[in-house]
Amino acid sequence: MKKEKTFLEKHPILRRFMRRKISVLAAVILILFVLIAIFGPMVWTVDPLKQSVMKKYGPITLEHPLGTDNLGRDTLARMIHGARTSLSISFAGVLSGAAIGILLGVCAGYFSGWVDAVISRFVDVLLAFPGLLLAIAIVAILGAGSVNTVIAITIFTIPGLTRMVRGCVISLKNSEYVQACYTMGESDMRIIFTHIIPNAMSQIIVNVTLSLGSAILTASSLSFLGLGVTPPEAEWGAMLSGMREVVRTYPMGVLVPGIAITLVVMSFSIVGDGLRDALDPKLKNN
C-alpha cells in the first residue's frame, strides 16, 4: 500500500525553507511583530498620546512595563502603535512600488525598443541617487507625514525591482516554451500573464521581502531626521529621535525602539535569504 505523503512532502518549497532554522526563527519574529501591530492595541489599551509631566522618564512598573518617555507617555503603548505605523507604511510603500516596478520591468523587457530605452533611462536616473538620499529628497519636496513617507518608499522601491523584473523577462522571453507560444499565435497579454510573470514570481517575492527590511529602515531614518511621521504619532524612528539626547541617563527609551527596528530589519533579510534558497529551481529535487 502506497504511503500517503506528509504535509511537508506535498510542499517542497516549505520543506526547504523549514530546513533553515534561522529563517524559521526570523519568520516567527516577523509574525509576532505583525500580530502585535494588529492585536496589540486591543490588549494594551493605554493611550499612546496621553502625557503626564509628573511621570516623565518613569521606571519599569506594572502600570508601565517599559517605563515612560520624556513626556510621560507609556513606552509600551507607543511601541505597539509604532509597530502598526512602521509596518503599515513599509508594506504600503513596498507593495505600491512593487506593482509599478513589475509593470515597468515587464514592459521594458518584453516590448524592448524605445519602450525599454525610456524606462531604462528613467530607472538610471533614480539609481543615480543613493536610496536614503533619494527618499530624503522626495520627503523634503513633498513635506513630512505618513502619506509622503509611503510615496518616498514607493519611489525608492521602483528602480531595483524594475531592473530585476526586466532581466527576468528578457531571459524568459527568449526561452523555448515562450517562443512556442509565439508560434501558436498566443497574444502578448496572455504570454505575459500566463507564462512570464508566474515564472518570475519567485524572484519577485524574494526581492519584495528584502525591500520590506530596507523600507522599515528608511521610514525610521526619515522619522529620526524629522522628515517622516509627524509628532505626536507613534513611530519607532520618531521614538529614537525624541530620546537620543538622554541616551546615557535613560537608555531604555532608545534601546526598546532600536532593538525592535534591528530585529525586524534583520528578520526580513534572513527570511528573504531563506526564500531565495527555497524557491531556487536547482533545489527542487532536494
N, C-alpha and C positions, 0 to 999 in steps of 0.2 A: 504493500500500500504506500502510495507516494506521500511523503511527509509534507504537511502544509507549511508554507513559508511564514516566517515571523514578520512582524511589522517592519523591522529594520531591513530584513532581506527584500521586502517589497519596495523599499525606498532607499536605493543605494546612495543617493546624494546625502540623505540624512545620516546614513550609516557612516559614510566617510567623514562627515562633519563631526559626528559624535566621537570619532577616534581621537580628535584633537581636544584633549581635556581643557586646555587653556582657552580654546574658543568657546567651549560649552560654558565654562565659568564666566567668560565675558558676556555671553548671550544671557545668562541668568542675571547678571548685574544690570544689563540694559532692560530686561523685562521688569526687574524690581523697580528701577527708576521710572519706567513708564507707568507701572501700577501706582507708584507714589504720586506721580503727576495727575493721574486720573482720579484716584480714590482718596488720596491724602487729605485734601481739604474737607472731605466728608467725615473723616476720622478725627483729625485735629482741627477743630472748628475755630481756633483762636484767630482773631482778625490780624492779618499781617501788617496792616497800616495803622493800627492803634498805637499811639505814642504815650509814653509815661516818663517824663523827665526824671522823676524820682527813682526810676528803675534802670536808668541807662548803665550799660556795661555790667549788667547783673550777672551773678554767678549761676552755675547749673543748679536748678532746683526742680522739684516735682512740677511746679507751675510752669517753669521754663526749662525744659530738659537740655537745651543747648544755650541757655543764657539769653541775654538781650543785647541789642546793638547800641549805637551811640545816641539813639533817640528813644530807647526803652522799648523798642518793638521786639516781639518774640522771634528769636532766630530760627527756631524750628518751623514756625508758620511761614516765615519768609523763604526758608529753604524749600519747603513743599510747593509754595506758589511759584518760586523761582524755577523749580523743575518744570512745572507746567509751561511757564513763559518761554524758557530756554528751548525746551524740546519742541514746542509748538512753532516757534519762529524758525528753528532749524529744519524741521520737517516740511513746513510750508515753503521755505525758500529753496530747499534742495529738490523737492518734488516739482515745483514750478520750473526751476532751472533744468531739471531732467527732461521734462516734457518739451521745452523749447530746444534743448540740446539734441534730443533724439530726432526731432523734426528737422533741424538744420543739418545734422550729420547724415541722415538718410537722404535728404535732397542733394547734398553735396556729393556724397559717394555714389549715389545711383544715377543721377542725371548728368554729372560731370560738366564739362564745357564751362560756359560763362557762369552757370549757377554755382559750380564748385569754386570758381575763381572769386566770385563776390563773397560767398560765405567764408572761404578760407582767409581772405584779406580782413574781413570783419573779426574773425577769431584771432588772427595775428595781432590786430590792434589791442584786443582785450588781454592777450597773453603777454604783451609788451610791458604790462604793469604787474608788479608783484601782487598776489591775491589780496592780502590785507590792505595794501596801499590803494588798490582799486576800490575795495569796499569803503574805506575811509573817504575817498574822493566822492563816491556816489552819495554817501550819507551827508557829507559836508555840503553838497549841492542841494539835496532834497530836504535836509533837516533831520533832526533826531526824531525817534519814535519807532514803535514796533513795526508798523507797516513799511516804513522806509528801510528798516533793517532787513525785512523779508525781501524787499526789492534788491537791496545790495547783495544779499546772499544768492538770490536768483541769478543776477548778472555774473556774480563771482563763480557760479557753478557751470554756466553755459559753455565757456570755451573748452575746458578739459573734456567734458562729456561729448561735445560736438566733434572734436578731433578723434576721440576714441571710436565713436559710432561710425564716423566717416571711414576710418581704416577698416573696421569690421565689414561694412557694407561693400567696400571695394573688393575685399577678399572674397566675400560670399557671392558677389555679382559675377565673378569670373569662375565660380565653381561649376562642376559638370551638371549638377541637378538643376541649377538656375538656368544654365544655357539650354537644358532640355525643356524647361518651362517656356522659354522664348520660342523654341522650335514648335511647341504645341499651341502657340498663339495665346497664351495667358496674358491678361492685361498687366500693366505696370503696378497698379494698386494691389492686385491680387498677389503678385510676386512679392511685393514689399511686405504686406501684412500677413501673408501665409508662410513665406519661406525665409525672408531675410530678417525681419525683426525678431521672430521667435528664436532663430538660431544665434542672434546676437544678444539675446536677453540675459544669458548667464554673465557676460562681461558687463552689461549694463547694471545688473543687480550688485555686482561687486563694486563697481565704480560709485554707485549711489550710496552704498553702505559706507565706503571710505569718505565720501563727501560729507556725510552727516557729521562725522567727527570734526572735520575742518569747519563746518558750519557752526557747531557749538562753540568752537574756539574763536571763530570770527565774531559771532554775536556777543560773546563775553568780552572780547577785546574792545569792541565798539562801545559797549556799555561802560567798561572800565575807563575809557577815554572820555566819557560823557557824550558820545555820539550815537548811542544805541537807545535802549529803552529809557524813557524819561522817568525821573523820580515822581512820586514815591512808589511806583510799580516795582514789585519784587522781581529781581533777575540776578543770577549768580555773579556776573561781571560787575554789575552795579553794587552788589553787596561787598565785593572785594574793594572796589573803588572807595566806598564810604568808610571802610575800616582800615585802609592802608596807613593812615597816619598814627594809628595806635597799635600797630602790629606787635610792638615789644611789650606794651603794657596789657594788651588784651588780644593775645594771639588766636583765641577761639573764633573771633569774628572773621579772621582771614582764613584759618585752617579749614573751617567747615565748607564754605563755597569752593575753596581751592581744591580740596580733596574730591568734591563732587564733580567739578569740571575735569579733573585729571582722570577719574575713574571712567566717566562717560566717554571722553575722547579716546582713551586707550582701549576701552571695550569695543567701540565702533571699529577701530583699526584692527584689533585682533579678530573680531568677527568677520571683517572684510577679508582678512588673510585666510581664515578658515573656509569661507565661502569660495574663495578663489581655488583652493585645493579641492574642495568637494565638487565643484562644478567643472573641473578640468576634464575634458573628454578623454584624455590619455589615461585617466584613472578609473574609467567605467568598468573595467574588468577586475578591479581590485576588490 
